[in-house]
């Protein structure tokens, strides 16, 4: 069974399940409540406290365990539970600028583990990951709207994620390798900056969800001065990013910009109200990279004449 997973620094996304935070708590004894997965004698519970950013996700087992959660959710969605051991082909991705250096190691991270047994929701799973295909994220998201981009002589894909912002130039729907960048300036850096300054100025401790409410213009209990701080720092964050791109020869005021990723959806209102991006298009599907991985895998299989 083919399972596509977008291993974001902020959230893990699959095609058929709601995104979940890239955060785990490990315990030697079964905890009470929560989404708990049992694997190799330990219990792992999902948490809203994300794993600190790591450029290399293969340094420990946490992203593998998050992958097991994702696999179980997709097997449940496909009603594969109870069908016995399942052979799994994984389609995954990496930031475009990290892809060349890391894609082999990232693929090997999931392989050669034999039959993996684990329990989730009191259901026993046995999976054998026998194939892993790795693709550049952002380009994968663009594939989901390829018909729209194919007619554009030039477009920028801007994927704002948890810790990275990926920028990829397309010409008539195909990558222009002259502009392939991954900047460690995602929304997590924005959250950290806002939380630090708010604590210093107003002695208030903010969580990501508090900041999200203000950015999205949702009801909030935060006082006006804190709300204004969040809006100002978010606006400055976007302006700094646009200037950062301009220094590298990328001008959002003269380019068709296709925004992907959860960070783009979070910031959409402020991007549109800022009037600094000439022609913004938003890929509204939070699962776009995962869907793109599946499409790219299926295209490869078809090209190779496989069934």
Number of C-alpha atoms within 10 A of each C-alpha: 14 17 21 30 24 26 23 25 23 25 19 23 25 25 23 18 14 13 18 19 18 25 21 21 16 16 14 10 11 15 14 8 7 11 15 23 24 22 15 9 10 14 21 25 21 19 15 16 14 18 17 12 16 10 15 12 19 17 10 10 12 18 22 15 18 21 21 21 23 26 21 23 19 22 20 15 13 11 10 15 18 13 10 11 16 19 15 17 17 25 25 27 28 23 26 21 18 16 16 12 10 17 20 13 12 20 18 13 18 20 14 11 12 11 14 15 15 21 18 18 11 10 12 16 22 18 20 18 20 16 16 21 19 20 22 22 27 28 30 22 28 27 21 20 15 15 12 12 21 16 12 13 12 18 25 25 24 25 29 25 25 24 23 23 23 28 26 26 25 23 15 17 21 18 17 15 11 9 15 18 20 19 16 16 18 23 24 21 15 21 21 14 15 24 20 15 17 19 12 11 10 10 11 14 13 17 14 16 11 19 21 16 16 19 19 15 12 9 9 13 9 15 8 10 11 19 19 13 16 24 19 12 16 22 17 13 17 17 15 13 16 17 14 14 16 13 10 10 10 17 19 19 15 12 16 21 22 24 26 29 26 24 21 24 20 16 18 19 13 18 19 14 9 12 11 16 18 14 15 18 16 16 20 14 16 21 24 27 33 28 25 28 29 23 18 20 22 16 12 13 12 11 9 9 8 8 6
